Structure formats: C-alpha cells, structure tokens
Amino acid sequence: MIKLRLQRKGRKKRPFYHIVVADSRSPRDGRIIEKLGRYDNVSENQELIYDEERVIHWLKIGAQPSDTVRNILKHEGILYKMHLMRWGKSDEEIEAALEEWKSAREAKKSESVVSRKAKQKDILKAEEQEYKKQLEEKAAAAAKELEKKKEAEEAKAAEQAAAEAKKEEAKAEEPAAEVPVAEEKTEKQEIKTEEPAAEEVKAEETEKAPVEESVEAKEEEAPVKEEEPKEEVKAEETPAEEEAPAEKEEVKAEEPAKEEVKEDSAKAESTQLSTDMNANEAIDHIKNTPIEDLKGFVPEEEERVTVQRAWESKQEE
C-alpha cells in the first residue's frame, strides 16, 4: 500500500519533516517514491510547503495519508477541495467555496487565538516576576540571618560585661593584707646590716696579696681582650648580608599573589551563568557575544523557555 506520511529530519529536540510518498512496508527513514513538501512546527517560522497538484494526484490514485498528514491536508482545505471535485463542481465554484471556508476559519482564529508574540511577552513577564520573587526571598533570608547574628553578638557582649562586673566586685571585697608584709621587710633589712662586717674582713685579705700576681694576671688578660672586638665586628656584619636576600624573597612572594588575584577575577567572569540574570539580560548576552565564549553559559538547570530558544537560535547561526 502507498502512503502519504512524514519523514523525520533535523537534529535532537529541533526536528522538521518531509511530506513523502512511500511504501507502507519501508522504514521511516527508508526509501521513498516522491517528496511532496516540508513541514516545520518547532521553529519560529513554522513552515508548511507542499505541491498541491502532486498531493491531489496521489490521493486520486488511492494513496492513503497517515493521521498527521490527514490533519495537515484537512487544515489546508485540500480534503474539502477533493470532496467538491467528487461532486462534480466547476473550478470557479470550488475556488469560491474555498475562499468562504478560509475566511470563516480566519475569523474564528482572530477571536480565540492569541498571537505568538503576545504569548512570548506573557512568558517573559511571568519569568521576570518569578525571578524578582526569588531575589526578594533571598534578600529576606539574608536579612533574617544578619538579625540572628547581631542578637547572638549582643548576647555575648552582655555576658562578657556581666562577668567583668562580677570580677571587679570580687576584687573590691578582698581584705587589704599589705601591712604585715612591710613589717617582714624591715626585719630582713636589719639582718642584712649586720652582715657587712664579714665582707670587710674578706676585702682586707685580698689587699694583702702580692703585687706580682696582679701584674701577671693583667698581662694574661690583655691579649684576650684585644681579640674579642674583631669577632664582634664580624658577627655584626653577617646579619646585614643575610637580611638582604630575605627581603628579596618577600618581594618575589608578593608577585605571584597578584597574578593569582587576576586569575581568580578572570575565572569569576567566565563562570557567569544565565540563571544569575533575568530573561532579558540573558537573551541580550547570548545575542551580543560570540558562541565560543558562551560555553557553559546556559546550564541544564535553565527552565526558562525564552532563554533556551535564544540559545538554540544562536547555535543554528
């Protein structure tokens, strides 16, 4: 059996269809007999192109349309035209009947159907309102958290003030025990005044020592005292040399810190997502930036239809 049916083309989530004549036993994407038109109901254009004469030719022969193709032909008035032809109407009568039928159909559409642009505007408004609500909820939650932190800090400050006040009161209540300590010090001073007699005896014995021993002791100590200043000078010179490379290393350590700040700022700019913007801002960003810089800009969590359409149209370009 010969059938009029649709053959799927395009890519994932963005298909379009060819209206073809094919054998019912052949697969969907298999061999066809003739291509009659093109049908696209996904993109913004929504195209429907077909050869009316060839469609009527295959219907007269006995080709059976599928359910979707039958609905398309019924919507376009081809089945109504075939019905008038079978009744034996002339061409003029068929054209007049078709014009009346089309005018009545358009009148119904104008009353009940809203335009696609109006629908898109309504969708944008709804998405913006939801985005504003989310921002307000986040701001309210942040304000509540700040209030809780302030209350906790005030409670801690009050507790610390109360503890300090208690400590001061306890210090004021302690008895003054400084007088007996002063009496003990006077007794110790009296004992020390009695000891100088023993020290005077030792001093007299040291004066009686021979003068020769003192001269030899001075000669032995003299060269030792001359060598000590040289070592001190060397010890003082070395830290000055060691401090210079330490300062250079500190300067070098500060330079990579600046480079890390630049890299972090670049990463922060590249990780911006469409969910952080409202719908209009995200659509403008997609239109005005090249597709190479938009990798990862629209995540899988993006649920707004307008942003997804803008991203898909940008990919098609």
Secondary structure, 3 states (H helix, E strand, C coil): CEEEEEEEEEECCEEEEEEEEEECCCCCCCCCCEEEEEECCCCCCCCEEECHHHHHHHHHHCCEECHHHHHHHHHHCHHHHHHHHHCCCCHHHHHHHHHHHHHHHHHHHHHHCCCHHHHHHHHHHHHHHHHHHHHHHHHHHHHHHHHHHHHHHHHHHHHHHHHHHHHHHHHHHCCCCCHHHHHHHHHHHHHHHCCHHHHHHHHHHHHCCCHHHHHHHHHHHHHHHHHHHHHHHHHHHHHHHHHHHHHHHHHHHHHHHHHHHHHHHHHHHHCCCHHHCCHHHHHHHHHHCCHHHHCCCCCCCCCCHHHHHHHHHHHHC
